[in-house]
Amino acid sequence: MNIESVVNAILGIVWSPYLVVLCLLTGLYFSVRTRFIQLRALPDMLRLMFRHERSAAGVSPFQALSLSLSSRVGVGNIAGVAMAIAFGGPGAIFWMWIVAFLGASSAFIESTLAQIYKDRDANGQYRGGPAYYIEKGLGQRWYAVLFALVTVLAGAMLAGTQSNAITSAVNEAWDVPVMVTTGVLLVVLAAILLGGVRRIARVAEWVVPVMAVAYLLVTAVVMVLNVERVPEVIALVLRSAFGVDAAFGAMIGTAIQWGVRRGVLSNEAGMGSGAHPAAAAEVSHPVKQGLVQSFSVYIDTMVVCSATAFLILSTGLYNVYDPAVNGVPDEARLLLGNLPGVEAGPRFVQHAVESALPGFGKSFVALAILPFAFTTILALYYMAETNVSYLFRDRPQGWVMGTFQLLFLAATGYSAMNSATVAWALGDIGVGMMSWLNIIAMLLLQRPALAALRDYEDHRRQGRDPLFNPKLLGVRNTSVWAH
């Protein structure tokens, strides 16, 4: 049995239909419990996003948002969407929208909990995330350690999907050897990682908005050139999502599974990764950052992922594989083969843009993927580093962090030179393991987040800037917020 077979076997266990149902039902449950905060609080989300509070201990809300978007807005928005279409059909896009809308409430809960139970590390900077709120809120140290270990492993796995997409796109656009691109990537990455969270946040604060706007502008140009096909694209997505399309009608189960899986990988709602940068923000009330992080899910999926989906589907340059056929090469599984011989991933998007803008498309997508993927790797590193800090917080960390950085770079380089199939499967395993552990923790620890939301809304109704006092709400083990 080769490595790909082993990885796929593990993936089938982690991403069983039970996890798909759990992600959807959890998002629906928190939507109801928060009275659909993801809709009610949109004005507050936009207002809070650009607050510039910061301190020696914490970054600004916008920097925390940028760091979070660095993780959310990445290759999953380009290659991940292409793979969702290839293996789940066009209907997978509809289920990505659904998991984003419902998941925005889950993102609110986990980010608010991260703020409530955040801590200071040895350098005096805020640290937080699921491991912290599991230990402080649930009192289950063993569960927190398990989550931290899984997240360190998952961070390295997910970084591999990003590095693999970089080397693949650069090779497709300019025929640069994979090994050369990998070497340059690791050198630049190492230089930034040595600067710590503030350098990572500064890079993200400038790069994320610029790269997202540039990508969306080019996508808009391609959409205008294919505007007459937009109504049919929307109809195709809806028909395929509900199993009534002539070509993809039998794929409804696969569409849901791939839509949810790629949606969670892209927007990370409920996975727990967004909670780490949320905890690093300096705010006067935990709900403020919870709302900002909730809005980031919309930016990721409703805007960037949708742009990629319409780009691919409007040009018709994609393949779809039959989920009922296994054990044969991909070419023998084609239900639709408009790009024969082209591997699912960023190359779909490169061909789509190239068809509308000849001589420009492949290079532009490769250039877009570079900052998308690179900033995602930085955010994933910060997530994993936070959990290393948690695991070794009572011990000297110099050699620990140095060793971890070397291992992280090695894992990133390994996946960059491996096949895309293995890299993405490893990333999906990481997402699945984190989601199982974090969703269960959120369901057990929802009360403090819901109490904080009521407190925030009470302050707003009274016309006051919300200030958080955990003692008044009966929330314990919140050392940073002690009054």
N, C-alpha and C positions, 0 to 999 in steps of 0.2 A: 504494500500500500504506500503510494507516494505522499508527499507533503500536502498536495492539493486535496487529495481524498480525505486525509485526516482533518484538515482545516474545515472542509465542507461538512464532514460528519459532526464536528463540534458546533458549527454554525447552525445546523438543523436542530440541535438540542436547545441552544440558547435562544434562537429566534423561532420558537414554536408558535403556533397560532395563539397560544395562551398569552404570550407577551404582546402580540398585536392587539388582542382584546383588552388586556390590562392597560395599555397606553391610551386607547380610545376611551374606555370607561372612566379612567382616572381623570382625564381631561374634562369629560362631561360632568363628572361628580364635582370637581373643583369649580367648574363654570357655574353650576347651580349653587354651590355653597357660597361663592363670592358674588352671587347675583350678576353673573356675566361681567365681571370687572374688566375683562378685555374689551368690552364695548363701552361701558358706562364711563370709564376713566380715560378715554382717549385724549380729551383736552389736557388733563393733568399730565399724562405721559409726555405729550409734546412740550408742555411748559417746563417740566422737571428735567428734561433731557439736556437742556443747555445751561443748567445751573453750574456755576464754577467754584463751588465749595471744594476746598482741599486743605490738607494739613500735612505736617511732617509724617503722620501715621498713615494717611489715606489719600488716594488719588481722587480727582473730581468725578462726579457722576458721568460726565461725558467721556472721560478717559476710561472709566469702568465699562461704559457702554461700548466704546470702541474696542476695548480688549475683548469683550464678549462677542462683538460682531466679528472680530478677527477669527474667532473660533467658529462662529455660526456661518458667516459668509466666507466660504472657501471653495474648495474643489467640489464639495457636495452640491453646490449650486450650478456647477457646469457638468463635470463628469458624472456626479451622482444622479442628476436629472436624466442625463442620457441613458444611464444604466437602468433607471426606473422604467423608462419608455421601452428599452430593449427587452427587459425580462418581465415587465408587468403590463406592457401595452400602454397606449395613450391614456387609458383610464386611471393609471397609477397617479397621474398628476392631480386629478380630483381628490384622491385620498390623501395626497400630500397637503392640499389646501385644508381638508377637514382636520387632519392631525395638527396643523399649525393653529387653526382657530381655537380648537379645544386645548391644545398644548400651551397656548399663551397664558391660560389660567394656572397650569402646572408650573410654568416658568415664574409666575408671580409668587406662588407659594414657596418654591425652593429658594428663590432669591431673597424673599423677605426673611425666611428662616436663617439664611446665611448671614444676613445683617444682624438679626437678633442675637445670634450666638457666636459672632465673630470674636477673634482674640488678637492679641499682639504677639508677634514673634520676637526672637532674640534681638532683632534690629529695631524693634519698636513699631514695625509696620503691621497694618491690619492683615490678618489671614482668616480664612473661613471657608466653609463649604460643607457638604454632607457629612464628612467624617467628624467635623466639629459639632454640628447640631445633633448628630446621632449620639455622641458621647454626652454632651451637655444637656440636651433635651430629653433623650430617652434613658440616659444613664447606662448605656450598653457599650462599654469600651471594646469588647470583642467584635461587635458588629461594626463599630467605627474603624477598627484596625483592618477588618476584612474589606470594607469599602475602600479605604486608603490604598491597600495593596492592589486591589483590582483596578483602581483608577491610575495608579502609576503604570501598571501593565497596559491598560487601555490607551493611555496617553501616547505611549511609544507605538502601539499598533495603529492608532489613528493618524499619527504623524507620518507613518509610512504611506497611507493613501495619498497624502498631499505631495510628498516627495516623488512618489511614483508618477503622479499626474504631471509634475513639472518635467521630469526627464522624458516622459512620453510625448508631451506637447512640443518640447524643444527639439526632440529628435524628428518629429513629424514636420515641423516648420522649417528647420534649418539643417537637418541631418547631422546634428552634433552628437557624438558618441555618448551613450548613457553614462559611462564611467566618468567622463570629463565633467558633465553637468553635475553629477553627484558630488565630485570633489569640490567644485566651486561652491555649491550649495552648503556643504558642511563647514567650509572655512568661514563664510559670511555668517552662518547661523551661530557658530561658536563665538564669534566676536560680539554679537548682540547679546547672547545669553549671559556672558560674563558681566554685563551691565546691570543685571537684576530687573525687578519688576518695573521700576520707573523708566528705564530705557525701553523696555518692551512696550509699556503704555504710551510713551512718547511716539515711538515708531507707529503703533497702531492708530493713534489719534490723528496722524497726518495721512497715512497710507490708505486706511480703510475708506474714508469718504471719497478720496480721489479715484481709487480703483473702481469703486462701485458706480460712481457717476459716469466715468468713461465707458465702462462696460454697458451700462444701460443706454447711453447715447447711441452707441453702435448698434445695439439690439433694436432700438427704436428706428434707426435708418433701415435696417433689414426688414422690419415689420411694415414700414411705409411702402417699401418696394414690393411687398407681398400682401398689401392690405386687403385685396379682394378675397384672400384665402382665410382671413381671420374668422369670419362666421362659421366656416366649415370646420376649422380647428376646434373651436369651442364646442360645436355639435359632436365632433369626433370624441373629444375628451369625455363628454357627458354620456354618450352612447356606450363607450367602452367601459366607463366606470360602473354602469348598471347592467352590463352584460347583454345589451341589445344591438351591438354593432355586428354586422355580418361577418367581418373578418376576425374580430377580437372578442366576440360574445362569450366564448367559453373560458375567458381568462379572468372573470370577475374576482375569484378567490385570490389569484396571483396578483391582480391589480391592487387589491386591498393590502395584501402582505407587502408587496414592494413599495407601495405608496407610503404606508406607515413606516416601514423600515428606513426608506430613504428620507422621509420627512423628519423622523427622529434624529437620524445622522446629520441632516442638514441644519435644522433649527435647534436641536439638542434639548427641547423642552421635556422636562421630566427625567432627563439623563443625569443631571446634577453638575454638568460641566459649567453652565452659565452661573451657577451659584458661587463659584470660586472668584471670578472678577467682581461679582456683585458685592461680596464681602469686603473688597479692598477699597470701596468708595467711602468718602467722608460725607455723611448726610445727617440731618437732625432727627430723622425718623426712618426706620427700616422699610416702611411701605414705599417711601419715595424711590428707592432703588429697585424695589420689587416691581413697581409700575414701569420704570424705564426698561428693565430687562424684559418685561412682558412685551413691550412694543418692539423690541429687537427681533422677536419671532416673526412679526409681520414683515419687517424689512427683509428678513432672510427669505421667507418662503413666498409670501404674497407678491413681493416685488421681484427679487433677483431670480428665484427659482422659476417663477411664472415667465419671466422674460426669456430664460433659457428654453423653457418648454415650447413657447410659441415660436421661438427662433427655429428650433429643430422641426417642429411639426408643420410650420407654414412653408418651409422649403421642401419638405417630404424626404429629407436625406437622413434616414435612420433605418435600422433593422429591428425586427421583433422576432423573438425566439419562442418556439412552442414549448410551454412548460411541461407538456405531457410526454415529451421525448427526452430521454436521458441516455447517458453512456455513449454518445456519438459526438463528433466534432460539431462546433456551433453552426458551421455552414449547412450541416444536414438537418438542423432544427429550425430553419428559417420559416416563419409564417409570412414575413415580409422582408424582402432583401433588396433595398434600394442602395445599400453600400456594401456589396459583397466583398469579403476579405478585410473589412475594417472592423477592428475591435471596438466594442461598446465602451464609451468613455469620452474624453475630451475631443477625440478625433471626429465624432459626430458633429460637435459644435464647430470645429474648424472647417469641415466640409460645408456646413450650412452657411457660414459667413462667407466662405470663399465663393460659393455659388452666386451670391448676391453682389459681392465686392471682389471680383477676381484680382489675384495678386496681392490682396490685403488680408483676407480672412484668416488664413492659417497663422500668419505671423502675429496678427492682432490678438487672437485667442491665446496663443502661447505667451504673449506679453501680458495679457490679462491674468492668466493662470499664475504667473510668477508671483505677483504681490498677493493675490487671493490665497494661494497655497502657502506662501512663505509666512504671512502674518498668522495664518491658522496654526502653523507649526509652532510659532512663538506662543500663541495662546494655549495650545495643548501642553507645551513645556511648562508654562506657568501653572496650569492645572495640576500636572504631575508633580512639579516642584513643591506646590502647596501641601500635597499629601505626603511627600518625603519629609517636609518640615514638620508636619503633624506627627509622623511616626517617630522622629528623632528629636522632638522638641526639648527633651530633658537631657540631651547629650550634646557635646560639641559637634557642630555640623560641617566644619570646613572640608574634611576629607570625604564625608558622606555626599555632600553636594557635588564635589569634584568627580567622584566616582559615578554618581547618577548622571551628570552631564555627559560623561564619556559613553555610558551605556545608551543614553537617549540618542546621541549622535550616531552610534553604531547601528541601532535599530532603524533609525531614519534612513541611513545609507543602505542598509540591507534591503528594505522594501523598495527603495528607489531603483534598485537594479534587478528586482524580481518581476514576475508577471503581474499585470493589473488584477487578474482574477484573485490571486492569492492575497495581494495587498488589501483589496477591498473586503475580502472575506474576513481577514484578520481584524480590520477596522470595525466591521459589523459585529464581530464577537465582542470586541471591547465595548461598543455602544450597548449591546444587549445585556452584558453582565452588569454594567453600571446602572442601566435602567431598572432591572429587576430589584437591585438593592436600594436604589434611591426612591423609587415609587413606593415601595413598602414602608420605608422610613417616613416619607411625607404623609402617608395615610395615617400612620401612628402618631405623628407629631403635628397635626394640622392646627390644633387649637391655638397655640401662641400666634401663628400667622394670622388666623381669622380674628383673634382678639386685637392684634395690632392694626388690622384693617378697620375694625370698628372704631378704635381709638383715633386713627388718622381721620376718618370721616367725621367724627364728632368735632375734632379741632377745626376742620374745614368749614363745617356748618356754623361754627361760632366765629368764623372769620379770622382765625389765628393760624400762624405758621405752626404746623404740627411738630411737637417736641416729644420724644419718646421717654417714658418713665416706666420701666418694666415692673417696678414694685407695685404701682397702682393697678397693674393688670394681673398681678400674681405670677409673673414669669420669673423664674429663678435661673441661676448660673449664667448671668449675663454681665460679666465683670467689666467689659468695655463701657456698658451703659449705666453702671452704678452711679447713683446720685447721692 
